[in-house]
């Protein structure tokens, strides 16, 4: 099930809210039980057969956590065992087909397995592994209640598209939390904003991007840039919108997840971009791969090797295809360059130049990410730089798509900037100085805007058939 | 103040979340079709374990729900209104609205048009075999190719939009060449219309069909061709034989229907009535019905659609004029036949019309073998030349609806 659907918004959610909040707050286990049952239903909506995989993931990580806790015999084996099973599940469902296809290309007699990728497997597998690893390291207590581990892994807001929540972030709140009207309202507002990002911006920009990436025979330089920029907007509003919805829903049920995005397109380097983009994934790789490998506390060659390893894995995590590996290598090269070659020069450059530098490489990176094959990567890159673009420099197609989606393209720019925070700070200052209109705007503005956005999103939901979530395939 | 705002927000959000499902459930059986979307509502998903395991059963509920959401048509209409008047999008609901006609949006792309010759072969082969069979049975067969409104008004597309003229020209030429190679007699109405100066009045600005005058020109061209080829002197109704009048009713064309009728249009549907009426009887799908070829509206305010002509699509229509000195005709094809049928019956003793998308009793071959008409016409628009199924199933023993 996706958040931006009629069945979720006007079916699943109101029924869940009714069951959940009709139970008195003191029945914490009851409320957790309702959340778990609905979370499993949410996941089963994609196919009942998926529940088996979810059950295995919960069981493995629950047992792994218990057996890997400090003081247990063979705890190292238990930790590695749980990690191995998690990776085996991920490997089979996500990478077996890709591996087999490439072995076939090498001439080996391999039959590619017909495996359907279960939605969200990369997210909940990483979440499960982080629990076992944190318990093993003594950073989190081993949870004795299987229901709490199940709720942690299956909790529906972040189940299928993140953010990847650490057990330490929510362990206390699973056991004991307090749902308040203030939190519910703030969460609701955040959810509506996220839904609007998805329905009003990401979906529209996605149509431009899709047109550009399938344009092939008539692709012009102008269309390639329009498509690349549109995809840059689409993936941000799609994914950050989903994170907003997840964080907002978490707040409604009393959970406080960490932020997953921090205005990434404001970055002044690729390194900074990855501190602002999909923060939960970057920090996962930092804490569980990069630092254990030695991180930055080693010689340049080893550091380079560590960065390369992390980025190859990051690329692969996003998808089993060569363009994702290329995308990972691309960022590895950029980060290595910034660390060892041009980083200092970049720091001394004017801010505008640094923003331009970062944005340029981010946009080109998304082209590698979005293309469906290496041939498409090559075509798009050549078109971007005006090298034998089949459609020439400009085209009617680019002009049409710009005209058709000009409002969304224009709105995407301020929507990707931290204007909300800026406005809030100003209003807060004026409210503190005694301005009643400022105080009223601070109190009533966000809920009113959220309701308007909810209405517009619902209208789009009914009228639109173009509604794919990008991060579901990871 | 924040506390109050929070509580008001929560109340409003809860009201929205609860009222939509409540109203949907309350009105669940209120209607069965969506007029402007021109379709029936999605069926309630049937329970099926395989679909439940794979998730298809759950996802089917989305369409069911979305179709029944209260105020769906109003919401869609508002969206279209905003797209048209506020956001000024050049294309709304896949209809090009930035020119002076409503035209279909055609995706961009280029491909090798030589492929059409190969693609046309199976269709032409079937039509050739069918034509020979009609001749064996003592009849004559003509294929009538009619341009659809989009290709007809190709030069009305704004310059940045794709009109695919390069493709439709090649596709039509390849199709007619293939017909010629297989010995099928055909009338290329685009060439006829071009010879007449491609009059704008022949085609609707808001519908994918031609207007009644375009159908009249097609009827005349086809009858002239039949008379010429067969050496007959079938009566042909000309403009002078008809009282042509425009109905006062607003005309809702198929393209404007996709815009919820919001495109401002003064276009009116035309009809032509015989100055010297020819008495006839009519049966639709075996049932006797009124001797009318126009489904005239009850009042002047009522919306009129292309369904005005012959009352829309029927599996089988039989019109008898009881003039045994004239041959019997069979016409089959999609909805472009309808406007032509309002005239065709005047030239034949009996005119039968089949729409193989709906007719299910027997195959076309069986029908022809039993009925043995002297004249057989296939009328298709050029966007349907390369589509299989329906009225393309001319040389198969399977019944069309199977």
Interface residues (C-beta under 8 A of the other chain):
Chain A: X1 X5 X6 X7 X9 X10 X11 X13 X14 X17 X44 X45 X46 X47 X48 X49 X50 X181 X182 X184 X185 X186 X188 X189 X192 X211 X215 X216 X217 X218 X390 X395 X396 X397 X399 X400 X403 X404 X407 X439 X440 X442 X443 X444 X447 X450 X451 X454 X455 X458 X459 X460 X461 X462 X463
Chain B: X1 X2 X3 X4 X5 X6 X7 X8 X9 X10 X12 X13 X14 X16 X17 X18 X20 X21 X24 X52 X53 X54 X55 X58 X59 X61 X62 X65 X66 X69 X72 X75 X76 X78 X79 X87 X89 X90 X91 X107 X108 X109 X110 X111 X159 X160 X161 X162
